[in-house]
Amino acid sequence: MVRKFQIAAFAASGVLVPVMKLIEPNWLTIMGVAPSWPVLWLLPWALKGGRFKGVFAGLALGLLLDSISLGGASQIPVLVLLGFWWGHLGEHRSSSIDNSFNLGLLAFLGTAFFGLSLWFQFLLTQMSWSFSLFNAWSFQTLLSQSFLTGFLAPILCKRLLFIFRDLKLLS
């Protein structure tokens, strides 16, 4: 009974990411850019679960998000890499990895890597190098999303770390 509840909690928390991506509340944006919800969910999951579970969660979340997006850039590779990196950090962590500053910094770096990966894939699929590679809108979006995700990570990721620990989802 408890294990079924744990699986349901995992599924519900994972489905909440695409829902938040579709809703994108206006009150939670900077210059019209919402935080990176996949990063905010994957970070605590990979830190608690380790490399294998981080890669699996990144793959599952990437498949789910790619199925609802219309763009040509895939989120799967970057989410798998972030799951592996954060899972590795979680396996070899000290007790300070869970503090607010480190969670914010990891979320900021992960979101920047996430955005750069999508931007680079967009450039490769367009095959048009005639336009300016460094558009002001792309870096404004990248920085806004990275800062907002980095500011929200200490609040949301810390809460998710406690939930995952209390439910023993990753044991």
C-alpha positions as CSV (number, residue, x, y, z in Angstrom):
1,M,0.0,0.0,0.0
2,V,2.8,2.4,0.9
3,R,4.8,1.6,-2.2
4,K,1.7,2.3,-4.4
5,F,1.4,5.7,-2.7
6,Q,5.0,6.4,-3.4
7,I,4.7,5.5,-7.1
8,A,1.6,7.7,-7.3
9,A,3.4,10.6,-5.6
10,F,6.3,10.3,-8.1
11,A,3.9,10.3,-11.0
12,A,1.9,13.2,-9.7
13,S,5.0,15.3,-9.1
14,G,6.3,14.4,-12.6
15,V,3.0,15.3,-14.3
16,L,2.9,18.6,-12.5
17,V,6.0,19.8,-14.5
18,P,4.2,19.8,-17.9
19,V,1.1,21.2,-16.3
20,M,3.1,24.1,-14.9
21,K,4.9,24.5,-18.3
22,L,1.6,24.8,-20.0
23,I,0.0,27.1,-17.5
24,E,3.0,29.4,-16.9
25,P,1.5,31.7,-14.3
26,N,2.0,35.4,-15.3
27,W,2.8,36.4,-11.7
28,L,5.8,34.1,-11.7
29,T,7.7,35.5,-14.8
30,I,10.5,38.0,-15.4
31,M,10.0,39.9,-18.6
32,G,7.5,37.3,-19.8
33,V,9.8,34.4,-19.2
34,A,8.8,31.6,-16.8
35,P,11.2,29.5,-14.7
36,S,12.5,26.2,-16.0
37,W,10.1,23.8,-14.4
38,P,12.0,20.7,-15.6
39,V,15.1,21.8,-13.8
40,L,13.3,22.6,-10.6
41,W,11.9,19.1,-10.5
42,L,14.9,17.2,-11.8
43,L,17.5,18.8,-9.4
44,P,16.1,17.4,-6.1
45,W,15.1,14.1,-7.7
46,A,18.6,13.5,-9.1
47,L,20.4,14.7,-5.9
48,K,18.4,12.2,-3.9
49,G,18.3,9.3,-6.3
50,G,21.7,9.2,-7.8
51,R,23.0,8.8,-11.4
52,F,20.8,6.0,-12.6
53,K,17.5,7.4,-11.3
54,G,18.6,10.9,-12.4
55,V,19.2,9.7,-16.0
56,F,15.9,7.8,-15.9
57,A,13.9,10.8,-14.6
58,G,15.6,13.1,-17.1
59,L,14.7,10.7,-20.0
60,A,11.1,10.3,-18.8
61,L,10.6,14.0,-18.2
62,G,12.2,14.8,-21.6
63,L,10.0,12.4,-23.4
64,L,6.9,13.8,-21.7
65,L,7.9,17.4,-22.4
66,D,8.9,16.7,-26.0
67,S,5.5,15.1,-26.6
68,I,3.7,18.3,-25.8
69,S,6.1,20.8,-27.5
70,L,6.0,21.8,-31.1
71,G,9.6,23.0,-31.5
72,G,12.3,21.2,-33.3
73,A,14.7,21.2,-30.3
74,S,14.6,18.2,-28.0
75,Q,14.8,18.5,-24.3
76,I,15.8,14.9,-23.8
77,P,19.6,15.1,-24.2
78,V,20.1,18.0,-21.9
79,L,17.8,16.6,-19.2
80,V,19.6,13.2,-19.3
81,L,23.0,15.0,-18.9
82,L,21.7,17.2,-16.1
83,G,20.2,14.1,-14.4
84,F,23.6,12.3,-14.7
85,W,25.6,15.3,-13.4
86,W,23.3,16.1,-10.5
87,G,23.0,12.4,-9.7
88,H,26.7,12.1,-9.6
89,L,26.9,15.1,-7.2
90,G,24.2,13.6,-5.1
91,E,26.1,10.3,-4.7
92,H,29.4,12.0,-3.8
93,R,27.9,14.9,-1.8
94,S,28.7,16.4,1.4
95,S,26.0,17.7,3.6
96,S,26.4,21.2,2.2
97,I,24.9,20.3,-1.2
98,D,21.4,20.7,0.2
99,N,22.0,24.3,1.4
100,S,20.1,27.1,-0.3
101,F,23.0,28.7,-2.1
102,N,24.2,25.5,-3.6
103,L,20.7,24.6,-4.8
104,G,20.3,28.0,-6.4
105,L,23.7,27.8,-8.0
106,L,23.0,24.3,-9.4
107,A,19.6,25.4,-10.7
108,F,21.1,28.5,-12.3
109,L,23.9,26.6,-14.0
110,G,21.5,23.8,-15.1
111,T,19.0,26.3,-16.6
112,A,21.8,28.1,-18.4
113,F,23.0,24.8,-19.8
114,F,19.4,23.8,-20.7
115,G,18.8,27.1,-22.5
116,L,22.1,27.0,-24.4
117,S,21.4,23.4,-25.5
118,L,18.0,24.3,-26.9
119,W,19.5,27.4,-28.5
120,F,22.3,25.4,-30.1
121,Q,19.9,22.8,-31.4
122,F,17.7,25.5,-32.9
123,L,20.7,26.9,-34.7
124,L,21.6,23.5,-36.1
125,T,18.1,22.8,-37.3
126,Q,17.8,26.2,-39.0
127,M,21.0,25.7,-40.9
128,S,21.0,29.4,-41.5
129,W,24.0,31.1,-40.1
130,S,23.4,34.3,-41.9
131,F,21.5,35.9,-39.1
132,S,23.2,37.1,-36.0
133,L,24.2,34.2,-33.7
134,F,23.9,36.2,-30.6
135,N,20.4,37.7,-30.7
136,A,19.4,40.0,-27.8
137,W,16.2,38.1,-27.3
138,S,17.8,34.7,-26.9
139,F,20.2,35.9,-24.2
140,Q,17.5,38.0,-22.5
141,T,15.4,34.8,-22.3
142,L,18.3,32.7,-21.2
143,L,19.3,35.1,-18.4
144,S,15.8,35.7,-17.2
145,Q,14.9,32.0,-17.0
146,S,18.3,31.2,-15.3
147,F,17.9,33.9,-12.7
148,L,14.3,33.1,-11.9
149,T,15.0,29.4,-11.7
150,G,18.0,30.1,-9.5
151,F,15.9,32.3,-7.2
152,L,13.1,29.7,-6.9
153,A,15.3,26.7,-6.4
154,P,16.1,27.3,-2.7
155,I,12.4,27.4,-2.0
156,L,10.9,24.7,-4.2
157,C,13.9,22.3,-4.4
158,K,14.4,22.3,-0.7
159,R,10.7,21.5,-0.2
160,L,10.9,18.7,-2.8
161,L,14.0,17.3,-1.1
162,F,12.1,17.0,2.1
163,I,9.1,15.4,0.4
164,F,11.2,12.9,-1.4
165,R,13.1,12.1,1.8
166,D,10.0,11.8,4.0
167,L,8.2,9.6,1.4
168,K,11.3,7.5,0.9
169,L,10.6,7.6,-2.8
170,L,14.2,7.0,-3.8
171,S,15.2,4.2,-1.5
